[in-house]
Amino acid sequence: MTDALYLIPGVIAAGLGGELFVRGTVGGAARARVAPGIIAATVAAFATSSPEMSVAVNAATAGEPEIALGDLLGSNVINIALVLAIAITLGGLTARRSDLRRDIPPALAAPLLILALALDGSLSRGDGIILLLCFAGWLGFTIAQAARERSDIAEVISDRTTGRILRDGILGLVLLVLAGRLIVLAAADFGRILGWDTFTVGAVLVAVATSVPELATVVAARVRHHDDVSIGTDLGSNLFNGLLIAGVAATIHPIRIAWSEFIVAIVFGIITMLMIIPGPSNRLAPWRGVMLLATYG
């Protein structure tokens, strides 16, 4: 069987995994007395970014980290301009101001930092360490916020048992990782069929493939009216991609910069982040989703 045929079971696994993982995430947040948005920006974001991490490590150890960079930059554009855009178009999204203040500035700063580090024509191992340190700072701040909020909540309201929460979360995570792997294989096969270069395959095909878990999770959360999970998962995934995974890839193998392709991905990543900065109401109206989809196109 050609790898391209893995696309169908991959999409099915992503849909089921996204629904189960959202259930586990929201139930676990209630049990832990932590806002679902924080769980989404950390646990859920890391889970849905696992395909990008797999691609990055494998590409870097194989001496082709440009695939990893293309995947990361392309995924960050897709996460906002396609994944989050679809959720916004389905009736708009509203998030907590504290979540937006925590995640939007670093998610906007990450591509600017990568651009600054790449001005010498590469992302070196030293640059990778800088990205990892920045990620550690954001993660530490987020954990501290979770600890403060947990101490402020006196009562846990959840009708789900711990066993069901763990079952849904673990099974959903397994399905999401499996979906990412299957769809990445399919995308790589399509790239070989089309004869595209490695960065383009990473930025377009592999990026779409590795963003399927985010799409499944974000849309499932929106349908269940958990807007904070939708936004937290998407922004958190971008931070994992732009700081942690890019840092890991560059630390394993320095990445050469092909400016004609690199600058397009960086610029669109910045533009799409600017497009989701909300007004005083903290609401992203459906028209923003339409504009994001047009930008993605």
Backbone as numpy.savetxt, mean C-alpha at the origin, in Angstrom:
# Nx Ny Nz CAx CAy CAz Cx Cy Cz
0.59 -25.19 -17.76 -0.26 -23.99 -17.76 0.61 -22.75 -17.76
0.35 -21.82 -18.66 1.10 -20.58 -18.68 0.81 -19.76 -17.43
1.81 -19.01 -16.96 1.65 -18.22 -15.74 0.54 -17.18 -15.85
0.25 -16.72 -17.06 -0.79 -15.71 -17.25 -2.14 -16.18 -16.73
-2.36 -17.50 -16.73 -3.64 -18.05 -16.28 -3.81 -17.98 -14.77
-2.72 -17.67 -14.04 -2.83 -17.53 -12.60 -3.64 -16.28 -12.21
-3.91 -15.42 -13.18 -4.62 -14.18 -12.90 -6.00 -14.46 -12.29
-6.73 -15.42 -12.83 -8.11 -15.67 -12.38 -8.16 -16.16 -10.93
-7.42 -17.23 -10.56 -7.46 -17.63 -9.14 -6.88 -16.56 -8.22
-5.93 -15.76 -8.73 -5.36 -14.69 -7.92 -6.39 -13.64 -7.56
-7.21 -13.25 -8.52 -8.25 -12.25 -8.27 -9.29 -12.79 -7.29
-9.67 -14.07 -7.45 -10.64 -14.68 -6.53 -10.08 -14.70 -5.10
-8.82 -15.10 -4.96 -8.20 -15.14 -3.63 -8.11 -13.76 -3.03
-7.85 -12.74 -3.86 -7.77 -11.37 -3.36 -9.11 -10.89 -2.82
-10.19 -11.20 -3.54 -11.51 -10.78 -3.09 -11.90 -11.41 -1.76
-11.70 -12.72 -1.64 -12.03 -13.40 -0.40 -11.11 -12.95 0.74
-9.83 -12.83 0.43 -8.87 -12.43 1.46 -9.14 -11.02 1.97
-9.49 -10.10 1.07 -9.78 -8.74 1.48 -10.95 -8.66 2.43
-12.02 -9.38 2.13 -13.20 -9.38 2.99 -12.88 -9.94 4.37
-12.19 -11.08 4.43 -11.86 -11.69 5.71 -10.88 -10.84 6.51
-9.91 -10.25 5.81 -8.90 -9.48 6.54 -9.50 -8.21 7.13
-10.44 -7.58 6.43 -11.11 -6.41 6.99 -11.89 -6.80 8.25
-12.58 -7.93 8.21 -13.30 -8.39 9.40 -12.35 -8.59 10.57
-11.23 -9.25 10.30 -10.27 -9.49 11.36 -9.64 -8.21 11.87
-9.35 -7.27 10.97 -8.71 -6.01 11.35 -9.63 -5.19 12.25
-10.87 -5.02 11.86 -11.80 -4.21 12.64 -12.10 -4.89 13.98
-12.32 -6.20 13.95 -12.57 -6.91 15.21 -11.38 -6.86 16.15
-10.17 -7.02 15.58 -8.97 -6.96 16.41 -8.74 -5.58 16.99
-9.05 -4.54 16.22 -8.91 -3.17 16.71 -9.84 -2.92 17.89
-11.07 -3.44 17.79 -12.02 -3.27 18.89 -11.54 -4.00 20.14
-11.05 -5.22 19.96 -10.56 -6.00 21.09 -9.34 -5.33 21.74
-8.47 -4.77 20.93 -7.25 -4.16 21.44 -7.45 -2.72 21.90
-8.67 -2.21 21.73 -9.00 -0.82 22.09 -8.11 0.16 21.34
-7.89 -0.12 20.06 -7.10 0.76 19.19 -7.96 1.13 18.00
-7.84 2.37 17.55 -8.63 2.81 16.41 -8.34 1.94 15.19
-9.39 1.52 14.45 -9.16 0.70 13.26 -8.21 1.33 12.26
-8.21 2.67 12.16 -7.32 3.34 11.22 -5.86 3.09 11.51
-5.52 2.99 12.80 -4.13 2.72 13.18 -3.76 1.28 12.84
-4.65 0.34 13.15 -4.40 -1.05 12.78 -4.26 -1.18 11.27
-5.12 -0.45 10.53 -5.08 -0.52 9.07 -3.77 0.02 8.53
-3.28 1.13 9.11 -2.06 1.77 8.61 -0.81 0.97 8.92
-0.91 0.03 9.84 0.26 -0.75 10.23 0.11 -2.22 9.83
-0.74 -2.96 10.55 -0.89 -4.40 10.30 -1.44 -4.66 8.90
-2.59 -4.01 8.58 -3.20 -4.25 7.27 -2.32 -3.77 6.14
-1.70 -2.60 6.33 -0.83 -2.06 5.28 0.37 -2.97 5.03
0.96 -3.50 6.11 2.09 -4.41 5.93 1.65 -5.68 5.21
0.47 -6.19 5.60 -0.02 -7.42 4.96 -0.24 -7.22 3.48
-0.91 -6.11 3.11 -1.20 -5.89 1.70 0.03 -5.49 0.91
1.10 -5.06 1.61 2.35 -4.73 0.92 3.30 -5.92 0.82
2.88 -7.07 1.33 3.76 -8.23 1.28 4.13 -8.65 -0.14
3.22 -8.52 -1.14 3.68 -8.84 -2.50 4.79 -7.91 -2.98
4.69 -6.61 -2.65 5.76 -5.67 -3.04 7.08 -6.04 -2.37
7.01 -6.45 -1.09 8.23 -6.85 -0.39 8.84 -8.08 -1.04
8.00 -9.04 -1.40 8.49 -10.25 -2.06 9.17 -9.92 -3.38
8.51 -9.08 -4.18 9.08 -8.69 -5.47 10.40 -7.94 -5.26
10.43 -7.02 -4.29 11.62 -6.19 -4.07 12.82 -7.04 -3.66
12.61 -7.95 -2.71 13.71 -8.77 -2.22 14.22 -9.70 -3.33
13.29 -10.33 -4.04 13.70 -11.24 -5.11 14.40 -10.50 -6.25
13.88 -9.33 -6.62 14.49 -8.56 -7.70 15.87 -8.06 -7.30
16.00 -7.56 -6.06 17.28 -7.01 -5.61 18.34 -8.11 -5.49
17.97 -9.25 -4.93 18.94 -10.34 -4.80 19.32 -10.92 -6.16
18.44 -10.76 -7.15 18.75 -11.22 -8.51 19.55 -10.18 -9.30
19.86 -9.05 -8.68 20.63 -8.01 -9.36 19.81 -7.14 -10.29
18.49 -7.15 -10.15 17.62 -6.32 -10.98 16.70 -5.47 -10.10
17.29 -4.61 -9.24 16.45 -3.83 -8.32 15.59 -2.79 -9.02
15.87 -2.51 -10.31 15.04 -1.56 -11.05 13.59 -2.05 -11.15
13.41 -3.38 -11.22 12.05 -3.92 -11.21 11.36 -3.56 -9.89
12.12 -3.69 -8.79 11.55 -3.37 -7.48 11.18 -1.90 -7.40
12.06 -1.02 -7.88 11.78 0.41 -7.81 10.57 0.75 -8.68
10.50 0.20 -9.87 9.34 0.44 -10.73 8.06 -0.04 -10.09
8.12 -1.21 -9.45 6.94 -1.76 -8.78 6.50 -0.86 -7.65
7.45 -0.40 -6.82 7.11 0.42 -5.66 6.51 1.76 -6.07
7.17 2.43 -7.02 6.67 3.74 -7.44 5.34 3.61 -8.17
5.23 2.60 -9.02 3.97 2.38 -9.72 2.85 2.01 -8.77
3.15 1.17 -7.78 2.14 0.77 -6.81 1.62 1.95 -6.01
2.51 2.87 -5.66 2.08 4.03 -4.87 1.14 4.93 -5.66
1.38 5.06 -6.97 0.44 5.81 -7.81 -0.89 5.06 -7.90
-0.81 3.77 -8.13 -2.02 2.96 -8.28 -2.83 2.93 -6.98
-2.15 2.84 -5.84 -2.85 2.81 -4.56 -3.77 4.01 -4.38
-3.31 5.19 -4.84 -4.11 6.40 -4.67 -5.02 6.63 -5.87
-4.46 6.61 -7.07 -5.21 7.04 -8.26 -6.14 5.96 -8.80
-6.00 4.73 -8.35 -6.91 3.67 -8.79 -7.63 3.04 -7.60
-6.87 2.50 -6.64 -7.47 1.77 -5.51 -8.31 2.71 -4.65
-7.68 3.75 -4.09 -8.43 4.68 -3.24 -9.47 5.44 -4.04
-9.17 5.73 -5.31 -10.12 6.44 -6.16 -11.42 5.66 -6.32
-11.32 4.35 -6.48 -12.52 3.53 -6.61 -13.35 3.61 -5.33
-12.67 3.51 -4.17 -13.39 3.59 -2.89 -14.04 4.96 -2.72
-13.34 6.02 -3.11 -13.91 7.37 -2.98 -15.11 7.53 -3.89
-15.02 7.00 -5.09 -16.12 7.12 -6.04 -17.38 6.41 -5.56
-17.22 5.40 -4.71 -18.37 4.63 -4.20 -19.11 5.37 -3.08
-19.11 6.69 -3.10 -19.86 7.44 -2.09 -19.04 8.34 -1.21
-17.74 8.49 -1.50 -16.90 9.37 -0.70 -16.34 8.66 0.52
-15.30 9.27 1.13 -14.66 8.72 2.33 -14.46 9.83 3.35
-14.57 9.48 4.62 -14.31 10.42 5.70 -13.38 9.76 6.70
-12.33 10.47 7.09 -11.35 9.90 8.01 -11.19 10.79 9.23
-10.62 10.22 10.29 -10.32 11.01 11.48 -9.18 11.98 11.18
-9.28 13.18 11.73 -8.24 14.18 11.50 -6.88 13.70 12.01
-6.87 13.01 13.15 -5.60 12.54 13.71 -4.92 11.53 12.78
-5.72 10.67 12.12 -5.15 9.71 11.17 -4.56 10.42 9.96
-5.28 11.43 9.46 -4.79 12.16 8.29 -3.52 12.92 8.62
-3.47 13.55 9.79 -2.26 14.30 10.19 -1.07 13.36 10.34
-1.34 12.13 10.78 -0.25 11.17 10.99 0.29 10.62 9.68
-0.58 10.35 8.71 -0.17 9.58 7.53 0.06 10.40 6.27
-0.73 11.47 6.04 -0.59 12.20 4.78 0.76 12.91 4.64
1.23 13.67 5.65 2.53 14.35 5.47 3.68 13.40 5.15
3.87 12.28 5.90 4.98 11.39 5.53 4.76 10.69 4.19
3.50 10.38 3.85 3.24 9.75 2.56 3.54 10.69 1.41
3.37 12.00 1.63 3.73 12.99 0.62 5.23 13.25 0.60
5.86 13.18 1.78 7.30 13.44 1.87 8.13 12.29 1.32
7.61 11.06 1.37 8.40 9.89 0.95 8.89 10.00 -0.50
8.02 10.29 -1.49 8.54 10.41 -2.86 9.50 11.59 -3.03
9.29 12.67 -2.27 10.23 13.80 -2.33 11.59 13.39 -1.78
11.59 12.59 -0.72 12.85 12.10 -0.17 13.56 11.18 -1.15
12.82 10.27 -1.77 13.42 9.38 -2.77 14.02 10.19 -3.92
13.29 11.22 -4.36 13.79 12.08 -5.44 15.09 12.76 -5.03
15.14 13.28 -3.81 16.36 13.96 -3.35 17.53 12.99 -3.26
17.29 11.78 -2.77 18.36 10.79 -2.64 18.83 10.28 -4.00
17.97 10.35 -5.00 18.31 9.82 -6.33 18.97 10.85 -7.24
19.19 12.07 -6.75 19.74 13.12 -7.61 21.14 12.78 -8.13
21.86 11.90 -7.41 23.19 11.51 -7.88 23.15 10.35 -8.87
21.96 9.93 -9.28 21.83 8.90 -10.29 21.61 7.50 -9.76
21.51 7.34 -8.44 21.28 6.00 -7.89 20.75 6.12 -6.47
20.16 5.02 -6.02 19.83 4.88 -4.60 20.84 3.90 -4.01
21.76 4.42 -3.20 22.84 3.60 -2.66 22.39 2.87 -1.40
23.28 2.04 -0.88 22.96 1.35 0.37 22.79 2.37 1.51
23.58 3.41 1.49 23.41 4.47 2.50 22.05 5.13 2.39
21.61 5.37 1.15 20.27 5.94 0.94 19.20 4.99 1.48
19.42 3.70 1.28 18.46 2.72 1.78 18.35 2.78 3.30
19.48 2.95 3.97 19.46 3.05 5.43 18.72 4.30 5.88
18.88 5.40 5.16 18.15 6.63 5.48 16.64 6.40 5.39
16.21 5.72 4.32 14.79 5.42 4.16 14.28 4.54 5.30
15.06 3.55 5.69 14.65 2.66 6.78 14.55 3.41 8.11
15.46 4.34 8.36 15.41 5.13 9.60 14.16 6.01 9.63
13.83 6.60 8.48 12.62 7.43 8.39 11.37 6.59 8.65
11.36 5.38 8.10 10.22 4.49 8.34 10.12 4.15 9.82
11.25 3.86 10.46 11.24 3.52 11.88 10.69 4.68 12.70
11.01 5.92 12.32 10.49 7.08 13.03 8.98 7.17 12.92
8.44 6.99 11.70 6.98 7.04 11.52 6.29 5.92 12.29
6.85 4.72 12.23 6.24 3.58 12.91 6.25 3.79 14.42
7.34 4.33 14.94 7.41 4.61 16.38 6.36 5.63 16.80
6.18 6.67 15.99 5.16 7.68 16.29 3.77 7.05 16.27
3.51 6.18 15.31 2.20 5.55 15.19 1.93 4.63 16.38
2.93 3.87 16.80 2.77 2.98 17.95 2.50 3.80 19.21
3.19 4.93 19.35 2.96 5.79 20.51 1.54 6.34 20.51
1.04 6.71 19.34 -0.34 7.20 19.24 -1.32 6.11 19.64
-1.07 4.89 19.18 -1.95 3.77 19.53 -1.96 3.54 21.04
-0.80 3.66 21.68 -0.73 3.46 23.13 -1.51 4.54 23.86
-1.41 5.79 23.40 -2.16 6.88 24.04 -3.66 6.66 23.90
-4.10 6.29 22.70 -5.54 6.10 22.47 -6.07 4.91 23.26
-5.27 3.88 23.37 -5.72 2.69 24.11 -6.00 3.03 25.56
-5.16 3.88 26.15 -5.35 4.23 27.55 -6.56 5.12 27.76
-7.06 5.73 26.68 -8.22 6.63 26.79 -9.55 5.91 26.62
-9.53 4.65 26.20 -10.76 3.91 25.93 -11.01 2.93 27.07
-12.11 3.10 27.75 -12.35 2.29 28.94 -13.12 1.02 28.64
-13.89 1.00 27.58 -14.78 -0.14 27.33 -14.56 -0.68 25.93
-14.55 -1.99 25.79 -14.41 -2.63 24.50 -15.79 -3.06 24.02
-16.15 -2.67 22.82 -17.44 -3.05 22.25 -17.17 -3.90 21.02
-17.41 -5.20 21.12 -17.20 -6.09 19.98 -18.03 -7.35 20.19
-18.76 -7.75 19.16 -19.57 -8.95 19.26 -18.88 -10.15 18.62
-17.57 -10.03 18.40 -16.84 -11.11 17.76 -15.85 -11.71 18.76
-15.77 -13.03 18.80 -14.86 -13.70 19.71 -13.43 -13.58 19.19
-12.49 -13.76 20.11 -11.08 -13.68 19.73 -10.73 -14.75 18.70
-11.31 -15.96 18.87 -11.03 -17.03 17.92 -11.48 -16.68 16.51
-12.67 -16.10 16.37 -13.17 -15.72 15.04 -12.33 -14.60 14.45
-11.92 -13.65 15.28 -11.09 -12.55 14.80 -9.76 -13.08 14.25
-9.12 -13.98 15.03 -7.85 -14.54 14.59 -8.03 -15.38 13.32
-9.10 -16.17 13.29 -9.34 -17.01 12.11 -9.52 -16.16 10.86
-10.37 -15.14 10.95 -10.62 -14.30 9.78 -9.35 -13.56 9.36
-8.63 -12.99 10.35 -7.44 -12.22 10.02 -6.35 -13.07 9.39
-6.08 -14.24 9.98 -5.01 -15.10 9.46 -5.37 -15.67 8.10
-6.61 -16.17 7.97 -7.02 -16.72 6.68 -7.04 -15.64 5.60
-7.52 -14.44 5.96 -7.52 -13.34 5.00 -6.12 -12.98 4.57
-5.18 -12.93 5.53 -3.79 -12.61 5.21 -3.19 -13.65 4.28
-3.42 -14.93 4.59 -2.88 -16.00 3.74 -3.40 -15.87 2.31
-4.70 -15.60 2.17 -5.28 -15.46 0.84 -4.74 -14.25 0.11
-4.52 -13.14 0.84 -3.97 -11.94 0.20 -2.54 -12.16 -0.29
-1.73 -12.82 0.53 -0.35 -13.12 0.11 -0.36 -14.06 -1.09
-1.21 -15.09 -1.04 -1.32 -16.02 -2.17 -1.78 -15.28 -3.42
-2.76 -14.39 -3.27 -3.25 -13.62 -4.42 -2.14 -12.78 -5.03
-1.38 -12.11 -4.17 -0.29 -11.29 -4.68 0.72 -12.10 -5.47
1.06 -13.29 -4.94 2.04 -14.14 -5.62 1.52 -14.61 -6.97
0.28 -15.07 -7.02 -0.29 -15.56 -8.27 -0.39 -14.45 -9.32
-0.82 -13.28 -8.90 -1.03 -12.19 -9.86 0.30 -11.62 -10.33
1.31 -11.63 -9.45 2.65 -11.19 -9.89 3.18 -12.12 -10.96
3.01 -13.42 -10.78 3.46 -14.39 -11.79 2.75 -14.13 -13.12
1.44 -13.87 -13.04 0.67 -13.60 -14.26 1.14 -12.32 -14.94
1.39 -11.27 -14.15 1.82 -9.99 -14.71 3.18 -10.11 -15.38
4.10 -10.83 -14.73 5.43 -11.00 -15.31 5.34 -11.74 -16.65
4.45 -12.73 -16.72 4.28 -13.47 -17.97 3.71 -12.56 -19.06
2.73 -11.73 -18.70 2.20 -10.78 -19.67 3.29 -9.82 -20.16
4.19 -9.41 -19.25 5.29 -8.52 -19.65 6.21 -9.16 -20.65
6.51 -10.46 -20.43 7.36 -11.17 -21.39 6.67 -11.27 -22.76
5.36 -11.52 -22.73 4.61 -11.63 -23.98 4.64 -10.31 -24.75
4.51 -9.19 -24.01 4.48 -7.87 -24.64 5.87 -7.34 -24.99
6.91 -7.91 -24.39 8.27 -7.47 -24.69 8.65 -6.15 -24.06
8.10 -5.82 -22.88 8.40 -4.55 -22.22 9.70 -4.65 -21.42
10.35 -3.48 -21.16 11.58 -3.48 -20.36 11.24 -3.65 -18.88
12.27 -3.88 -18.06 12.04 -4.28 -16.67 11.36 -3.20 -15.85
11.77 -1.92 -16.00 11.15 -0.87 -15.21 9.68 -0.73 -15.58
9.36 -0.78 -16.89 7.97 -0.62 -17.33 7.12 -1.78 -16.85
7.66 -3.00 -16.92 6.94 -4.15 -16.39 6.66 -3.95 -14.90
7.67 -3.47 -14.16 7.49 -3.25 -12.73 6.49 -2.15 -12.44
6.59 -1.02 -13.17 5.76 0.14 -12.87 4.32 -0.02 -13.32
4.08 -0.84 -14.33 2.72 -0.96 -14.87 2.11 -2.31 -14.48
2.65 -3.40 -15.02 2.02 -4.70 -14.81 2.20 -5.23 -13.40
3.46 -5.28 -12.92 3.70 -5.83 -11.59 3.08 -4.93 -10.52
3.10 -3.62 -10.74 2.51 -2.69 -9.78 1.01 -2.91 -9.65
0.33 -3.11 -10.77 -1.10 -3.40 -10.71 -1.32 -4.73 -9.99
-0.49 -5.71 -10.30 -0.65 -7.03 -9.69 -0.46 -6.98 -8.18
0.60 -6.32 -7.73 0.88 -6.28 -6.29 -0.07 -5.36 -5.54
-0.84 -4.54 -6.26 -1.82 -3.66 -5.60 -3.18 -4.31 -5.47
-3.37 -5.51 -6.00 -4.66 -6.18 -5.89 -5.06 -6.43 -4.44
-4.15 -6.87 -3.53 -4.56 -7.01 -2.13 -5.06 -5.70 -1.53
-4.38 -4.57 -1.83 -4.86 -3.28 -1.34 -6.26 -2.99 -1.89
-6.46 -3.26 -3.18 -7.76 -3.00 -3.79 -8.85 -3.82 -3.09
-8.57 -5.09 -2.88 -9.57 -5.96 -2.24 -9.88 -5.49 -0.83
-8.85 -5.12 -0.07 -9.05 -4.69 1.31 -9.76 -3.35 1.38
-9.32 -2.39 0.57 -9.88 -1.04 0.61 -11.34 -1.02 0.17
-11.66 -1.72 -0.90 -13.04 -1.74 -1.39 -13.94 -2.49 -0.40
-13.44 -3.60 0.15 -14.24 -4.34 1.13 -14.52 -3.47 2.35
-13.52 -2.71 2.79 -13.72 -1.82 3.93 -14.73 -0.72 3.60
-14.67 -0.18 2.39 -15.60 0.89 2.01 -17.03 0.36 1.96
-17.20 -0.83 1.40 -18.54 -1.41 1.31 -19.12 -1.65 2.70
-18.25 -1.97 3.66 -18.69 -2.21 5.04 -18.69 -0.94 5.87
-18.46 0.22 5.20 -18.52 1.54 5.83 -17.43 1.76 6.89
-16.27 1.16 6.67 -15.11 1.40 7.53 -14.13 2.30 6.76
-14.49 3.59 6.66 -13.68 4.50 5.85 -12.26 4.63 6.39
-12.10 4.61 7.73 -10.77 4.76 8.30 -9.87 3.60 7.93
-10.44 2.41 7.76 -9.65 1.25 7.33 -9.22 1.42 5.88
-10.12 1.92 5.03 -9.78 2.14 3.61 -8.62 3.11 3.48
-8.73 4.26 4.13 -7.69 5.29 4.00 -6.41 4.87 4.70
-6.54 4.28 5.90 -5.35 3.87 6.63 -4.56 2.80 5.91
-5.25 1.81 5.34 -4.56 0.75 4.60 -3.81 1.31 3.41
-4.44 2.22 2.68 -3.84 2.75 1.46 -2.63 3.63 1.76
-2.79 4.57 2.67 -1.67 5.46 3.00 -0.56 4.69 3.70
-0.93 3.78 4.59 0.08 2.97 5.25 0.86 2.12 4.27
0.17 1.57 3.28 0.84 0.77 2.26 1.85 1.61 1.48
1.47 2.86 1.17 2.41 3.73 0.46 3.65 4.01 1.29
3.48 4.14 2.60 4.64 4.39 3.47 5.51 3.14 3.57
4.90 1.98 3.68 5.68 0.75 3.68 6.45 0.62 2.37
5.78 0.92 1.24 6.45 0.81 -0.06 7.59 1.81 -0.20
7.29 3.09 0.08 8.24 4.16 -0.21 9.40 4.25 0.76
9.22 3.76 1.99 10.28 3.88 2.98 10.88 2.51 3.34
10.03 1.59 3.82 10.56 0.30 4.25 11.06 -0.55 3.09
10.19 -0.81 2.11 10.55 -1.76 1.05 11.59 -1.17 0.11
11.46 0.12 -0.21 12.49 0.76 -1.03 13.82 0.75 -0.29
13.77 0.98 1.02 15.00 0.95 1.81 15.64 -0.42 1.82
14.83 -1.45 1.97 15.34 -2.83 1.96 15.98 -3.15 0.60
15.28 -2.80 -0.48 15.80 -3.10 -1.83 17.13 -2.41 -2.08
17.21 -1.11 -1.74 18.45 -0.36 -1.97 19.58 -0.86 -1.09
19.25 -1.30 0.12 20.29 -1.82 1.02 20.85 -3.14 0.49
20.00 -3.96 -0.11 20.47 -5.22 -0.69 21.31 -4.98 -1.93
20.84 -4.08 -2.81 21.54 -3.83 -4.07 21.28 -2.39 -4.50
22.32 -1.56 -4.70 22.11 -0.18 -5.17 21.27 -0.16 -6.45
20.42 0.86 -6.58 19.48 0.94 -7.69 19.87 2.08 -8.63
20.12 1.75 -9.89 20.39 2.78 -10.90 19.10 3.48 -11.29
19.18 4.77 -11.53 18.00 5.57 -11.86 17.94 5.83 -13.36
16.84 5.41 -13.98 16.56 5.75 -15.38 15.61 6.95 -15.35
16.15 8.14 -15.53 15.40 9.36 -15.23 14.15 9.51 -16.08
14.19 9.12 -17.33 13.03 9.33 -18.20 11.79 8.59 -17.68
11.98 7.45 -17.02 10.86 6.69 -16.47 10.64 7.03 -15.00
11.73 7.20 -14.27 11.67 7.45 -12.82 10.92 8.74 -12.50
11.22 9.82 -13.24 10.63 11.11 -12.90 9.12 11.12 -13.12
8.66 10.38 -14.13 7.21 10.32 -14.38 6.49 9.68 -13.19
7.02 8.56 -12.70 6.40 7.87 -11.57 6.43 8.73 -10.32
7.55 9.41 -10.07 7.68 10.27 -8.89 6.69 11.43 -8.95
6.65 12.12 -10.10 5.78 13.29 -10.24 4.31 12.91 -10.07
3.89 11.81 -10.68 2.50 11.41 -10.53 2.20 10.94 -9.11
3.18 10.37 -8.46 2.99 9.99 -7.06 2.74 11.21 -6.18
3.48 12.29 -6.43 3.29 13.52 -5.66 1.96 14.17 -6.00
1.62 14.23 -7.28 0.36 14.86 -7.71 -0.84 14.15 -7.09
-0.85 12.84 -7.13 -2.01 12.11 -6.60 -2.13 12.28 -5.08
-1.00 12.37 -4.37 -1.07 12.61 -2.93 -1.66 13.99 -2.65
-1.27 14.99 -3.41 -1.82 16.33 -3.22 -3.32 16.36 -3.47
-3.79 15.50 -4.37 -5.20 15.48 -4.73 -6.10 14.90 -3.64
-5.53 14.21 -2.65 -6.37 13.62 -1.61 -6.25 14.37 -0.29
-5.60 15.52 -0.28 -5.58 16.33 0.95 -6.99 16.90 1.14
-7.68 16.53 2.22 -9.08 16.94 2.37 -9.22 18.36 2.90
-10.44 18.88 2.83 -10.75 20.17 3.39 -11.06 20.06 4.88
-11.65 21.11 5.47 -11.94 21.12 6.92 -12.84 19.98 7.38
-13.68 19.46 6.47 -14.61 18.39 6.86 -13.94 17.02 6.91
-12.70 16.92 6.45 -11.97 15.64 6.38 -12.64 14.63 5.47
-13.47 15.10 4.56 -14.19 14.22 3.66 -13.62 14.31 2.25
-13.47 13.15 1.63 -13.07 13.07 0.23 -14.32 12.75 -0.59
-14.83 13.74 -1.32 -16.08 13.59 -2.06 -15.87 12.74 -3.31
-16.95 12.16 -3.85 -16.83 11.29 -5.02 -16.17 11.95 -6.22
-16.31 13.28 -6.38 -15.70 13.93 -7.54 -14.17 13.80 -7.51
-13.61 13.71 -6.32 -12.15 13.50 -6.23 -11.76 12.14 -6.78
-12.61 11.16 -6.50 -12.34 9.84 -7.06 -12.34 9.83 -8.56
-13.29 10.56 -9.15 -13.35 10.65 -10.61 -12.09 11.32 -11.15
-11.65 12.40 -10.50 -10.44 13.10 -10.96 -9.20 12.20 -10.83
-9.14 11.43 -9.76 -8.01 10.52 -9.57 -7.98 9.44 -10.64
-9.14 8.89 -10.95 -9.21 7.88 -12.00 -8.77 8.44 -13.35
-9.17 9.69 -13.63 -8.73 10.33 -14.86 -7.22 10.52 -14.87
-6.68 10.90 -13.71 -5.22 11.06 -13.59 -4.50 9.73 -13.80
-5.04 8.67 -13.23 -4.45 7.35 -13.43 -4.45 6.97 -14.91
-5.60 7.23 -15.57 -5.68 6.93 -17.00 -4.66 7.68 -17.82
